[in-house]
């Protein structure tokens, strides 16, 4: 039996709390915090409210810290260079207008963080210490705590431990969101003149390769608490989404899913196969070698395994003792469990390299182009709703600095939007009642029926379906139309079976809605994967039935919209618009 606050036994016993605010920020991670701070800077008189399902001090992807800011325009570099690099890394498919506007403010969050106390490494000339072309190194174990403190200093209202469940919609306009307290069991109705969604991407759709029991449940690289809620709420409300098929599959340290750029880029250790060959230099030189696009580098160890040359490693044997010590300190700022793992094994990195492997696929708009279709102000296609960070589409390679900068841009767009909105309409009582009944249904079912499907059981079935039929890591990221159609059919069956979900406490009720959200995201993802009948990003999106890139038909964005009334999903394309000249596939 899970541990948590006791659930109410009757719907009539649920307390409904109604709040009003000027700007509601859903998701108080990196992008959400910067959005809230920027809004208060622009107008200190605004009421800004953050709704966070965890606790703002340690929520989101930055909860455990970071060792680098992966996007910072260094002295001597230009915005055009940044666009060309990002474009090439994403296989030639990005929103160039969005990327340019992001680059114009990209450095501001990092410089603010440093002013607030974040240790940023410096060279002898007092310039930020570089790691690769666009990376700078930091000591970021407390970066989220610093952000949370600044949010409080600016006087924002914080709703910790409140799970967002759906947007409130009146006449096609977003006027806030509903949620429930995972500690107090109350239902929250927050009305807002403008809403910014910044909940993070979607992990847990696919079975992780380490998922071999309860102890390894959600042993992921990406934040396991980012379950696609922001995407799902928009999907259900009819927002236009883009490029879900550009999944994020990355090479990670095997068994502990740590980032390998910390070693390979930071300490220039090459990726090698079982025969000691430097894979990128010797087998992928024609695609750029070490500078090959991210989807190529992510797919390298999987291709080597498939061709009988695995396992693969990052070759640490040439590192100095000092570098090994520094590298472990870097990991303590981001993946401390990996350092403990190395110590427990007694692994001498000068004798035994670190094994690497692929991770399960994620939908992460801070890394790829997946997410809401937005305009230059980060407004979605739903009036009153703005998106930032991992949920905002079209702008891959944002990472930490870019997601923070996009939070600022979304806040500027929302504050400008407020000039057109003076009064927020009351949400119809029947909409509140309908959402209350939907949200607490698994708890009431547990009381009235006493049996059903637990969230964990449904999640495991979903993850296995996605892994085996929709190009998971156990299938070396490969898929075809027949497999995808099978997955789509069975995901729809699972969506129908959510009516049997039960929750025995508030924490399990949260898990029930996490799997409901993931299923909505999975359904849209499958439509996107089916529609793009080509292989544009090997590894991220490998179609065995369409193994080549097809520029004639698919040099465009694949977008979708679900009809809020019928649930039908329409998939369509939008053209590519090039702003920065040059070959789109070369940096």
Order of alpha helices (4+ residues) and beta strands (2+ residues): beta-alpha-beta-beta-alpha-alpha-alpha-beta-beta-alpha-beta-beta-beta-beta-alpha-beta-beta-alpha-beta-alpha-alpha-beta-alpha-alpha-beta-beta-beta-alpha-alpha-beta-alpha-beta-alpha-beta-alpha-beta-alpha-beta-beta
